[in-house]
Amino acid sequence: MQKFNHKFSILTSIFIISAIMISVNGFSNTVFADDEAISHEYDFVAGIHNVATFHFRGGAETVNFPVFSTTSDIVSDGGTSFSMEGVVGHNPHLHMALDEAYKFRLAKLTGGSAFDYNHRYFDVDVNVMKSSTILKSFSYKNCEINSHSVTTQTDDYESYHASNSGFAIVNSIEFNCGGVSINQEKILPSVRPGERTFTDYGALPFKQANDLHTFLTFDFDNGAEKIESVIFTSTGGFAEEDIGTPSFQIITAVLPHPLIDNAIIKSQKVGGLATSFNDDFDVTVEFVIPEKLSGLTTVPAQTVRALEYDDCIVSGYDILTLQDKEEGYTGKRGFATAEILDVECSGLSPVNPNNEPNPVTVDYNMGTGPRAVATFSFDEGTEVVEFPEFYQGNLIARANPTFELVGVPGVTPLLYDVVDNSRKTGAQTTGVSSLDELFNVKVDLMYGDIQARGYDYSNCHVTDYVVKTEHDLEESFYKGFALTNEFHFECLGYTPIDPHLGMGAAKKGDVESSKDYQSKQRSTWGPGFEYVPKK
């Protein structure tokens, strides 16, 4: 009987210990709490949001943080990391991982990967979703906490006063991982020789200044895809120092584009490998005013300008959530999850459609200031272009005069020709090449028809040209974007014009000619006097 009681007590102890272990760690693949107890509702641009599932050793926990951004380029071989931000909510096992990272921080910092603890390593699946549809999915392996802070997103004094502003206490966490994979079905070449696919994804529902949109056609061996990018930046190809490395970057909504996604995955696989080769493709970038209805008349679409990039590869890829401090959390604005694609190419050919040139004018709010009207005098003719932005470099210097003009692309074929011809002269460090076409530019600052001041530049050439979309974080997804041309000039001569002081007018010497002097003297002579010239 005594032995039986002893065995029973042992079994009871084992059962109690097992129950405690199960209650603490849970069964394998158990799903932990996923913020169900605390509701968070946000405004996501186009309904695109992020859902992250953390796979700990004891189970999984879903976290609905609105901010997800890669902090290392997915394509590069320089490590894998990402960050997340969201209000402090009901995430017990993520919080346990944060607490253990603090508790064992010294062992981690000094012992590296040799020291292990329960919540140190975990996997993370991040799904970029629209409603219940997964647009793109990323699987991070062997992740750990790299940094963690609790901060308050605020808009300074406005948070204390404005009803649509406020405060948001958030977790800000950065993770380091052993690797990441993009979960995307591979699109194989057509089984029929010579057959290729073409997919036009159409326009995006976002406002553009002057209704000028940017469309890109990616041309691969097995097909082509045409997309719109809300943000486009030419990052190389026109500056004097990088004339031979054409490149560009686009930032747009996260959407599935199978052929482009395959190019991203291919670049990720060959990154850092000297024995592997990437697959190149061509890209045609078109700046287009879409077809529109004016009264009963249909105005056809007009391509203002195009850039043809040859032999390109994906050089960078990131995911970024755009936000403005506390505004997304308080409901004043929202969150915009976008993807960033960097492309490097071997060749670039600008294309200027045969549009009828006409003076470019703008209708923007210039405040109490003047408008900048530039008159270009080229060998082929004259073009008048109005720009909302004008920047003059420091003239009190030994360097040549420089200035910049920025505005939405218009139909300016002569100006585009000079810009494009500057690429043909090749790279140079500074100065004017003998192959450069020099031209004159007169910039007038105008109030209506009244000239306030002028700047007369002579013997100018183009030093850089950038196509860039102006935007303001997530706010542009609500209010709009503006594609701009950015022209940089250097000149050999400069003359200021001030109409109120007569500056710029032809100057006359304040002296009396000898003929006028003789005529004045004769008028005072009396009768009998005459001038007899020498013989």
C-alpha positions in Angstrom: 0.0 0.0 0.0 2.8 2.3 0.8 4.5 1.5 -2.6 1.2 2.2 -4.4 0.8 5.6 -2.7 4.4 6.4 -3.6 3.8 5.5 -7.3 0.5 7.5 -7.3 2.3 10.6 -5.9 5.0 10.3 -8.6 2.3 10.1 -11.4 0.5 13.0 -9.9 3.7 15.1 -9.9 4.4 14.2 -13.5 0.8 15.2 -14.5 1.0 18.5 -12.7 4.4 19.3 -14.2 3.1 18.3 -17.7 0.1 20.5 -17.2 2.3 23.5 -16.2 4.6 23.0 -19.2 1.6 22.8 -21.6 0.1 25.9 -20.2 3.3 27.8 -20.5 4.6 26.7 -23.9 1.5 25.3 -25.6 1.4 22.6 -28.1 3.4 22.8 -31.3 1.8 25.0 -34.0 -0.7 26.4 -31.4 -2.0 29.9 -32.6 -1.6 32.5 -29.9 -3.6 35.7 -29.4 -3.8 37.9 -32.4 -5.0 41.3 -31.2 -8.6 40.1 -31.1 -9.1 41.6 -27.6 -8.1 45.1 -28.8 -9.5 46.5 -32.1 -7.4 48.7 -34.3 -9.0 50.3 -37.4 -6.8 52.3 -39.8 -7.2 54.0 -43.2 -5.0 52.1 -45.7 -4.4 53.5 -49.2 -6.3 51.3 -51.7 -7.1 49.0 -48.8 -3.5 47.5 -48.9 -2.3 46.5 -45.5 0.3 44.2 -43.8 -0.3 41.1 -41.7 2.7 39.5 -39.9 2.6 36.0 -38.4 5.4 35.2 -35.9 6.4 31.5 -35.6 7.9 30.9 -32.2 9.0 27.6 -30.9 5.8 27.0 -29.1 3.4 28.3 -31.7 2.3 31.2 -33.9 1.1 34.7 -33.2 -0.4 37.2 -35.7 0.4 40.8 -35.4 -1.4 43.6 -37.3 1.1 46.4 -37.2 0.3 49.0 -39.9 3.9 49.8 -40.6 6.2 47.3 -42.3 9.4 48.4 -44.0 12.5 46.6 -45.2 15.7 48.1 -43.8 18.0 46.1 -46.0 17.7 45.7 -49.8 16.0 42.4 -50.5 18.0 42.0 -53.7 21.4 42.8 -52.2 23.6 40.3 -50.3 24.3 42.7 -47.4 22.1 40.9 -44.8 18.4 40.7 -44.2 16.5 43.0 -41.8 13.1 44.7 -41.5 11.2 46.9 -39.1 7.7 47.1 -37.9 5.7 49.7 -35.9 2.3 49.7 -34.3 0.5 50.7 -31.2 1.3 48.7 -28.1 -1.4 46.0 -28.0 -2.2 42.4 -27.0 0.9 40.6 -28.4 2.1 38.5 -25.4 4.6 36.3 -27.1 6.1 39.1 -29.2 6.4 41.0 -25.9 8.0 38.0 -24.3 10.6 37.9 -27.1 11.3 41.6 -26.5 11.6 41.1 -22.8 14.0 38.1 -23.2 16.1 40.1 -25.7 16.5 42.7 -23.0 17.1 40.1 -20.2 19.8 38.3 -22.1 21.2 41.4 -24.0 24.7 41.1 -22.5 24.9 37.4 -23.4 23.7 38.2 -26.9 26.1 41.2 -27.4 29.1 39.3 -26.1 28.3 35.7 -26.9 26.8 36.2 -30.3 24.8 33.2 -31.6 26.4 30.8 -29.1 23.9 31.6 -26.3 20.3 30.6 -26.9 17.0 31.2 -25.1 13.3 30.3 -25.8 12.2 33.3 -27.8 15.5 34.2 -29.4 15.0 32.8 -32.9 11.8 32.7 -34.8 10.4 32.9 -38.4 8.1 35.6 -39.7 5.6 35.5 -42.6 4.6 39.0 -43.8 1.6 39.1 -46.2 0.8 42.3 -48.0 -2.9 42.1 -48.5 -6.0 43.7 -50.0 -9.1 42.5 -48.1 -8.5 38.8 -47.9 -6.3 38.6 -51.1 -2.5 38.2 -50.6 -0.8 40.5 -53.1 2.8 39.6 -52.1 4.2 37.4 -49.4 7.7 37.4 -47.7 9.0 34.6 -45.5 11.8 35.6 -43.1 13.9 32.8 -41.5 15.8 32.7 -38.2 15.0 36.2 -37.1 15.9 37.8 -33.8 15.3 41.2 -32.1 17.9 43.7 -33.1 16.5 46.9 -31.5 13.3 47.9 -29.7 11.9 51.1 -28.4 8.6 52.5 -27.3 8.0 56.0 -28.6 5.1 58.4 -29.0 4.2 59.7 -32.4 3.1 63.3 -32.1 2.7 66.5 -34.1 4.3 68.8 -31.5 1.9 71.4 -30.1 -0.9 70.5 -32.6 -1.4 67.2 -30.8 -2.5 69.1 -27.7 -4.9 71.4 -29.6 -6.2 70.0 -32.9 -9.1 67.7 -32.8 -7.9 65.6 -35.7 -4.4 65.2 -34.3 -3.3 63.6 -31.1 -0.8 61.0 -29.8 0.1 57.4 -30.5 2.2 55.2 -28.2 3.9 52.7 -30.4 6.2 49.8 -30.5 9.1 50.3 -32.9 11.0 47.0 -33.5 13.8 46.1 -35.9 14.6 42.5 -36.8 17.7 40.8 -38.2 17.1 37.5 -40.1 19.1 34.8 -41.7 17.3 35.2 -45.1 14.1 36.1 -46.9 12.2 34.5 -49.7 9.6 36.1 -51.9 6.7 33.7 -52.3 5.7 34.1 -55.9 4.7 31.6 -58.6 7.3 31.6 -61.4 6.0 32.4 -64.8 7.7 30.1 -67.3 8.4 31.1 -71.0 5.6 30.1 -73.5 5.7 26.6 -74.7 5.2 27.8 -78.2 8.3 29.2 -79.9 8.0 32.9 -80.6 4.8 33.3 -78.6 4.9 36.1 -75.9 2.5 37.5 -73.5 1.6 41.1 -72.9 -0.4 42.4 -69.9 -1.5 46.0 -69.5 -2.4 46.7 -65.9 -3.9 50.1 -66.7 -3.8 53.4 -64.8 -3.8 53.8 -61.0 -6.5 55.8 -59.3 -4.2 58.6 -58.0 -4.2 62.3 -59.0 -1.3 63.6 -61.1 -0.4 67.3 -61.7 -1.5 68.4 -65.2 -2.9 64.9 -65.6 0.5 63.7 -66.7 1.0 60.0 -65.9 4.1 57.7 -66.0 3.7 54.4 -67.7 6.5 51.8 -67.9 6.6 48.8 -70.3 9.0 46.0 -69.1 9.9 43.9 -72.1 11.2 40.4 -71.2 12.2 37.4 -73.4 8.9 35.6 -72.6 6.5 38.6 -72.5 5.9 42.2 -71.4 4.1 44.0 -68.7 2.9 47.6 -68.7 2.3 49.4 -65.4 1.9 52.9 -64.0 4.2 54.2 -61.3 3.0 57.0 -59.2 6.6 58.0 -58.4 9.4 58.0 -60.9 13.0 59.3 -60.6 15.7 59.1 -63.2 18.8 58.5 -61.0 21.5 58.5 -63.7 22.2 59.0 -67.4 22.2 62.7 -67.9 24.6 64.2 -65.4 28.1 65.1 -66.7 29.8 62.7 -64.3 27.5 59.6 -64.8 26.5 59.9 -68.5 27.2 56.2 -69.1 25.1 54.6 -66.2 21.4 55.1 -67.0 19.2 54.1 -64.1 15.9 54.9 -62.5 13.7 54.2 -59.5 10.0 53.7 -59.2 7.8 53.8 -56.1 4.3 52.4 -56.6 1.5 50.5 -54.9 2.3 46.9 -54.0 0.6 44.8 -56.7 1.4 41.4 -58.2 3.2 41.7 -61.6 4.5 38.1 -62.3 7.2 38.9 -64.9 8.6 41.9 -63.0 8.4 39.8 -59.8 10.4 37.0 -61.4 13.1 39.5 -62.4 13.3 40.6 -58.7 13.6 37.0 -57.6 16.3 36.3 -60.2 18.3 39.3 -59.1 18.0 38.2 -55.5 19.3 34.7 -56.3 22.4 35.9 -58.3 23.2 38.7 -55.9 26.9 38.4 -54.8 27.5 35.3 -57.0 30.4 35.8 -59.4 29.6 32.6 -61.3 25.9 33.4 -62.1 24.4 35.7 -64.7 21.3 37.8 -64.4 18.5 38.1 -67.1 18.3 41.5 -68.7 15.2 43.3 -70.1 14.3 46.6 -71.7 12.0 49.3 -70.3 10.2 52.0 -72.1 9.1 54.9 -69.9 6.3 57.1 -71.3 5.0 60.4 -69.9 1.4 60.5 -71.1 -1.7 62.7 -70.9 -4.4 60.1 -71.1 -7.4 60.3 -73.4 -10.1 62.6 -72.0 -13.6 63.9 -72.9 -13.9 67.6 -73.4 -17.6 68.4 -73.9 -18.7 66.2 -76.8 -15.2 65.9 -78.2 -12.7 63.1 -77.3 -9.2 64.4 -76.9 -6.8 61.6 -77.8 -3.9 60.6 -75.5 -0.7 62.5 -76.0 2.8 61.2 -75.2 4.8 64.2 -74.1 8.2 62.4 -73.9 9.6 58.9 -73.6 12.8 57.3 -72.3 13.9 53.9 -73.7 16.2 52.0 -71.4 18.1 49.0 -72.8 19.7 45.9 -71.2 18.4 46.5 -67.7 18.6 44.5 -64.4 16.9 44.9 -61.1 19.5 46.5 -58.8 17.3 47.0 -55.7 14.0 46.1 -54.2 12.3 47.3 -51.0 9.0 47.5 -49.3 8.1 50.8 -47.5 5.1 52.0 -45.5 4.7 55.7 -45.9 3.3 57.6 -42.9 3.3 61.1 -41.3 4.0 60.7 -37.6 0.7 60.2 -35.6 -1.7 61.0 -38.4 -2.3 57.4 -39.5 -3.0 56.3 -35.9 -5.4 59.2 -35.1 -7.4 58.9 -38.3 -6.3 62.3 -39.8 -4.7 60.4 -42.6 -3.6 56.8 -43.2 -0.8 54.4 -44.2 0.5 53.7 -47.7 2.4 50.5 -48.3 4.5 50.8 -51.5 7.3 48.9 -53.2 10.6 50.5 -54.4 12.2 49.1 -57.5 15.7 50.2 -58.6 16.8 49.5 -62.2 20.2 49.9 -63.8 20.7 49.8 -67.6 23.4 49.8 -70.2 21.7 52.1 -72.7 19.3 55.0 -72.8 17.6 56.6 -75.8 15.3 59.6 -75.2 12.4 59.9 -77.6 10.6 63.2 -78.4 7.3 62.7 -80.2 6.6 65.0 -83.2 4.3 67.3 -81.2 3.6 70.8 -82.3 5.6 73.2 -80.0 3.7 75.9 -78.2 4.5 78.2 -75.3 4.2 76.5 -71.9 2.3 78.4 -69.2 1.4 77.4 -65.7 -1.5 78.2 -63.5 -0.3 77.7 -60.0 -0.6 79.6 -56.8 2.6 81.7 -56.6 1.6 83.5 -53.4 2.7 87.1 -53.5 5.7 86.3 -55.7 6.3 86.6 -59.4 6.2 84.0 -62.2 9.4 82.8 -63.9 9.2 83.0 -67.7 12.2 81.6 -69.6 13.0 82.4 -73.2 15.5 80.0 -74.8 17.4 81.1 -77.9 18.8 78.0 -79.7 20.4 77.7 -83.1 17.1 76.0 -84.3 14.8 78.7 -82.9 13.2 80.1 -79.8 11.1 78.5 -77.1 9.2 80.3 -74.3 8.6 78.1 -71.2 7.0 79.2 -67.9 8.4 77.4 -64.8 7.0 77.5 -61.2 10.5 76.9 -59.7 13.6 79.0 -60.4 16.9 78.7 -58.5 19.9 80.8 -59.2 23.3 79.8 -57.8 25.6 82.0 -55.8 26.9 84.7 -58.2 29.4 86.1 -55.7 31.9 83.4 -56.5 34.6 82.7 -59.0 32.7 79.9 -60.7 30.5 80.3 -63.8 26.9 81.4 -63.2 24.5 78.4 -62.7 20.8 78.1 -62.4 18.0 75.6 -62.3 14.4 75.5 -63.7 11.8 73.0 -62.6 8.3 72.3 -63.9 5.9 69.7 -65.1 7.0 68.3 -68.5 5.5 70.1 -71.5 5.9 70.1 -75.3 9.3 71.7 -75.6 11.1 69.8 -78.4 13.9 72.3 -78.8 14.8 72.2 -75.2 14.6 68.4 -75.1 16.9 68.2 -78.1 19.6 70.2 -76.4 19.3 68.0 -73.3 19.5 64.8 -75.3 22.4 66.0 -77.4 24.4 66.8 -74.2 24.5 63.0 -73.6 26.3 62.5 -76.9 29.3 64.6 -75.8 30.2 61.9 -73.2 31.1 62.2 -69.6 33.2 65.2 -68.4 34.2 66.5 -65.0 33.3 70.2 -65.6 33.4 73.0 -68.1 32.1 73.3 -71.6 32.9 70.7 -74.3 33.6 71.8 -77.8 30.7 69.5 -78.9 28.2 71.3 -76.6 25.6 73.5 -78.3 25.7 76.8 -76.5 22.5 78.9 -76.2 21.2 81.9 -74.4 18.4 82.0 -71.7 16.6 85.1 -70.5 14.6 84.5 -67.3 12.0 87.2 -66.5 10.2 87.4 -63.2 6.8 88.7 -64.0 3.7 90.0 -62.2 1.1 89.7 -65.0 2.6 91.7 -67.8 4.9 93.7 -65.5 8.5 92.7 -65.4 10.0 92.9 -61.9 13.5 91.7 -62.7 15.4 89.7 -65.3 18.4 87.5 -65.6 20.1 87.3 -69.0 22.4 84.2 -69.3 24.6 83.7 -72.3 26.6 80.8 -73.8 24.9 78.2 -71.6 24.9 74.4 -71.6 23.1 71.6 -69.8 24.9 70.0 -66.9 22.2 67.7 -65.6 18.6 66.7 -66.3 16.4 64.8 -63.8 12.9 63.6 -64.2 11.4 63.3 -60.7 8.0 63.0 -59.0 7.4 65.4 -56.2 5.5 63.8 -53.4 4.9 64.1 -49.6 5.0 60.7 -47.8 1.5 59.1 -47.7 -0.3 62.4 -48.2 0.3 62.4 -52.0 -1.7 59.2 -52.3 -4.7 61.2 -51.1 -4.0 64.6 -52.7 -1.8 63.9 -55.7 1.7 63.7 -57.2 3.6 65.9 -59.6 6.0 64.7 -62.2 8.7 67.3 -62.9 11.5 68.1 -65.3 14.6 69.4 -63.5 17.0 71.3 -65.7 20.5 72.3 -64.5 22.4 74.9 -66.5 25.9 76.5 -66.5 26.7 79.6 -68.4 29.7 81.7 -69.4 28.0 85.0 -69.1 25.4 86.8 -67.1 23.7 90.2 -67.1 21.1 91.3 -64.6 18.1 93.2 -65.9 16.2 95.7 -63.7 13.7 97.7 -65.7 13.2 100.3 -63.0 16.8 101.3 -63.0 17.3 101.0 -66.7 19.6 98.0 -66.2 20.0 96.0 -69.4 19.3 99.0 -71.7 22.0 100.1 -74.2 24.3 102.7 -72.5 25.4 105.9 -74.2 28.5 107.9 -73.3 27.8 111.2 -71.5 30.2 113.3 -73.7 29.8 115.9 -76.5 31.0 115.1 -80.0 33.5 117.5 -81.7 30.9 118.3 -84.4 28.3 119.4 -81.8 31.0 121.4 -80.1 32.0 123.3 -83.3 28.3 124.0 -84.2 27.7 125.4 -80.7 30.8 127.7 -81.1 29.7 129.0 -84.5 26.3 130.0 -83.2 28.0 132.6 -80.9 30.1 134.2 -83.7 29.3 137.7 -84.8 29.0 139.0 -88.4 32.1 138.7 -90.6 33.4 135.7 -88.8 33.7 132.4 -90.6 35.6 129.1 -90.3 38.2 128.5 -93.0 39.7 125.0 -92.8 43.3 124.4 -93.5 44.4 123.5 -97.0 
